[in-house]
Amino acid sequence: MRPEKKLEARLRRKKRVRKKIFGYLERPRVSVFRSHKHIYAQIINDVEGHTLVALSSLSPEVKTKVEELKSKGEVKGKVDVARLVGRMLAEKAKAKGITKVVFDRGGYKYHGRVKALAEGLREGGLEF
């Protein structure tokens, strides 16, 4: 499949998913974006259009934690980094009083890094 067709298909899936998912103050939406190298996640209140918490694999606190865990051999690849981002995002959300969320996979298939991020959020104590 050509790259532009892949992008169009993902954006169509994203629209289809977003028709059904909406984040409220009591249950905000976790939006995921996945690039080739990095993963980004943010918790959004769609009523006001505000991002409540955001984290990515490029964030300084994640980078230092990844380097620390890589030296121990606990983090091997991008899937492990995605799980770590999920856990750390859940910790930040808990600090802000967020316990329940709606997961928006953003048109990506629920496997690999997206699934690892979701599992990390669950390990961190978020319900969805």
C-alpha positions, 0 to 999 in steps of 0.5 A: 500500500502506498504511504499516502493511502496508508495515511488516508486509511488511518485518518478514516479510521480515526474519524470513525473512532472519534465519532463514538469517543468523547472526553468529559471532565469526569472521564477524559480522553487519552489520545495516542499518536505514534510516529516511527521513532516516538510515541505521544499521549495526552489526556484531553477534556473535550468539553473545554478543549484542554489538554490536562496531562501530556507525555511522550518518549521525547519528554526529559523525564522519560528520556532519563528513565529510559536511559537508566533502565536501558543500562540495566537491560530492562528496556530493549525497544520501542514497545518497552518505552511505550509501556513506560510512557503509559505508566508515567502518564498514569502517575501524572494523571493520578497526581491531578486526580484523574482515575477513569479515562476513555482510550482513543487509539487514534486510528492505529491498530490496537497492538504493538506500541499502542497496546503497550501504552494502554497496558502501561496506563492500566498498570499505573492505575487508570481505568478504561 
